[in-house]
Amino acid sequence: MYTYLKQLLLGASIHNGWPAPSAPQSAALSRVSAGQHHSLFHLSGPYEVGVRVQELIDPSRLDPWAYLDSDRGNGPVNRAVMMSTYYPTAVRNPADDGKPPRHVMPYMPKLTAEVYDRNVFAALGLNGSFATFYTAARENGPMLHIPGEAFPVVMVSTGGGTTRFYYTALAEALASTGYIVACVDHSHDSLVVELLNHTLLHGGLPVTGNRPLLLMDLDARVNDTMFALDELGRADVREEHFSTSDAGLNVSRVGMMGHSLGGATMSTTMLRDSRIAAGVSLDGAFFGPEQEAGLDSPYLILGAEGHAGTKKGLWWSKWPDMWPKIRAWKKQLNIKGTGHVSFCDVFLAIDALGLRGDLPEPDGELDNWGTIGSARMLEIQAAYVTAFFDRFLKGKSSELLDGETAQFPEVEFIM
């Protein structure tokens, strides 16, 4: 049903669905081969953004899927969690001139980019495409310190099988408005996770149709998030990576957002960890114990077109039944022209290479990537996610959450 979604997000090698390379694809290939680099991101807030990458090893947990990594041996291995944290920095980045600027973070590390190239762009003859993309974040830039102000923390959980890098654009946009945004990779759920020593942890768990495995994966994801949040709260980690004290990094009351299975991860984490004070679900699911227990924190769903307000379809058909169990501020919004895949970065890359018109027809509900432009989608997501966290983490009111507006006619308020 969602074969092409697997190719775009999980990286499954399904080449037969691609059309033969055409003129636009050849033009994209010539740009890549000529060394042209692409900045996919434009910051929406007043701050420049820095990024730090951390490899976190959880001493309290063994990795249940370590057997997927033959090069790590056959014995027990502690759970590894890779995290990219975006934050306001005082250092200004150079202007985009089509060349990869010094000190700016590439979109993906080298080996990860090679894996995703083989499985996403190789069928178009575009090997090397992901390596041409870079972010708007300065690698290891110093965190901006404003006396008396602490930037709120927001955790990010990925869609099932996807990489944390597919949520870079939204993370950077939110960080540029005054947030510390931590994107977590879930090892062995993601197609591949690259450690700091360039060891690759392989994944792509076959959770579809396997509820016990899905719930096991969900539990690992929730524990990954809570462990990462614990690490951000450690004084030595704050000092080493962010040169800040408790006043500069408050993890006692944070936000969280997640796409698809990441939305389910956010909901279950919110139930289990009282530090999660507000949550955004990007076309996400409810799979965990929150379906019975309910939730007591502010909750926003940004849904693909037609998903909110219906009891037909896949996991979004559960939203109406769950809604009375959320005992706090809550909104369900639909975004016209979107599909399930619209909520991550992959179409920023596809649009940068001019390939949108060469995609095959969608094959099923999850394959529907919609018609909305990727830059416009990023603008909408950044506006509503920022307005939501501003209200519930910073105490700033925003009329954007009160009802439909001419500024964003694509957004429908459903509940």
Buried (B, 14 or more C-beta within 10 A) or exposed (E): EBBBBBBBBBBBEBEEBBEEBEEBBEEBBEBBEEEEBBBBBBBBBEBBBBBBBBBBBBEEBEBBBBEBBEEBEEEEBEBBBBBBBBBBBBEEBEEBEEEBBEEBBBBBBEBBBBBBBBBBBBBBBBBBBBBBBBBBBBBBBBBBBEEEEBBBBBBBBBBBBBBBBBBBBBBBBBBBBBBBBBBBBBBBBBBBBBBEEEBBBBBBBEBBEEEEBBBBBBBBBBBBBBBBBBBBBEEEBBEEBBEBEEEBBBBEBBBBBBBBBBBBBBBBBBBBBEBBBBBBBBBBBBBBBBBEEBBEBBBBBBBBBBBBBBEEBBBBEBBBEBBEBBEBBBBBBBBBBBBBBBBBBBBBBBBBBBBBEBBEEBBEBBBBBBEBBBBBBBBBBBBBBBBBBBBBBBEEEEEBBEEEEEEBEBBBBBE
